[in-house]
Structure formats: C-alpha cells, structure tokens
Amino acid sequence: GGDRIEIRDGATAFFLAPSEVLYVEAAANYVEFHTSARTHLVRGTLAAWEVKLAARGFVRAHRSRLVNRARIAALKPTPSGDVEITLNDGRVIAGS
C-alpha cells in the first residue's frame, strides 16, 4: 500500500509497513530502523524522518529516538525524570 515506508539499506530498497517498525534511532550520519526481525541502517537524519513519520504515528521519545506509538505497551517514569518505554515485543528503551 501507499502507506509503506521506503528505506534504502545500502543498495537495497526495503518497503516497511509502519506497524512493523518499533522505533527509529539516530546513529551518527545514519538512522536505524528497528523491526522485530532486524535493524536497517539508512543514511539520513532523524529530523528529516521525524517529519516523514509524524503522520504515521511516530513520536519523538528522546533526542535521538522516534517511537511508534502503536507499539508502546507501557510507560514508566524513572527517578531521574526520564521515561522507560516498554514496547509490545518486550524490549525496553529509554525516553525523555
């Protein structure tokens, strides 16, 4: 469908359904798309992807991370004032 996210991992183009993507993380000059199956390394900036993905339910959870709101299972405040985000596949990531 037209709502799929096209990413380029090296020379290969992948088409991901937004629901497949758990979170997106900045890594130097790249952005990592984390799915349950694997991680795709894509050239680009988190800010540019944030604009593209906002309409698909992704929210900025941290200065270097976007999270798919539909995949959030739980939010727990931490003593330091940050947030612990549990995703619905069981993995836990930090938010702020």
C-alpha positions as CSV (number, residue, x, y, z in Angstrom):
1,G,0.0,0.0,0.0
2,G,0.9,3.6,-0.3
3,D,1.4,4.0,3.4
4,R,4.6,1.8,3.4
5,I,7.9,3.4,4.3
6,E,10.6,3.2,1.6
7,I,14.1,3.0,3.0
8,R,17.4,2.3,1.4
9,D,19.8,0.0,3.2
10,G,22.9,0.2,1.1
11,A,21.9,-0.5,-2.5
12,T,18.7,-2.3,-1.5
13,A,15.3,-0.6,-1.2
14,F,13.0,-2.0,1.5
15,F,9.3,-1.3,1.9
16,L,8.3,-1.4,5.6
17,A,4.7,-1.2,6.8
18,P,4.7,1.5,9.6
19,S,3.3,-1.2,12.0
20,E,6.5,-3.3,11.5
21,V,8.8,-0.5,12.8
22,L,9.2,-0.5,16.6
23,Y,11.4,2.6,16.8
24,V,13.9,4.7,14.8
25,E,17.2,5.7,16.3
26,A,19.9,8.2,15.2
27,A,23.4,6.7,14.7
28,A,26.0,9.2,13.5
29,N,25.1,10.1,9.9
30,Y,22.6,7.3,9.7
31,V,19.3,6.3,11.1
32,E,18.5,2.8,12.4
33,F,15.0,1.4,11.7
34,H,14.4,-1.3,14.3
35,T,11.8,-4.0,13.4
36,S,11.2,-7.2,15.3
37,A,13.1,-9.1,12.6
38,R,16.2,-6.9,12.0
39,T,17.7,-3.4,12.0
40,H,18.0,-1.4,8.8
41,L,20.8,1.2,8.6
42,V,19.6,4.1,6.5
43,R,21.6,7.3,5.5
44,G,19.8,10.4,6.7
45,T,18.9,12.5,9.8
46,L,16.4,11.8,12.5
47,A,14.9,15.2,12.0
48,A,14.1,14.5,8.3
49,W,12.5,11.2,9.2
50,E,10.6,12.7,12.1
51,V,8.8,14.9,9.6
52,K,8.0,12.0,7.3
53,L,6.9,9.6,10.0
54,A,4.8,12.0,12.2
55,A,1.7,11.3,10.2
56,R,2.3,7.6,10.7
57,G,2.1,7.7,14.5
58,F,5.8,8.1,15.3
59,V,6.6,10.4,18.2
60,R,9.9,11.8,19.4
61,A,10.7,9.9,22.6
62,H,14.2,11.1,23.1
63,R,16.6,13.5,21.3
64,S,17.9,10.5,19.2
65,R,14.8,8.3,19.0
66,L,11.4,8.2,17.4
67,V,8.9,5.6,18.7
68,N,5.9,4.0,17.0
69,R,3.1,5.0,19.4
70,A,1.1,1.9,18.3
71,R,3.9,-0.4,19.6
72,I,4.1,1.2,23.1
73,A,2.9,-1.3,25.8
74,A,3.8,0.7,28.9
75,L,5.4,3.9,30.0
76,K,7.2,4.1,33.4
77,P,8.8,7.3,34.9
78,T,12.3,6.8,36.2
79,P,13.7,8.5,39.3
80,S,16.0,10.7,37.0
81,G,12.9,12.2,35.4
82,D,13.2,10.2,32.2
83,V,10.7,7.5,30.9
84,E,11.2,3.8,30.4
85,I,9.2,2.7,27.4
86,T,8.2,-0.9,27.1
87,L,7.4,-2.0,23.5
88,N,4.9,-4.7,22.7
89,D,7.6,-7.1,21.7
90,G,9.0,-6.9,25.2
91,R,12.0,-4.7,24.6
92,V,12.6,-1.7,26.8
93,I,14.1,1.6,25.5
94,A,14.8,4.9,27.3
95,G,12.7,8.0,26.6
96,S,13.0,11.5,28.0
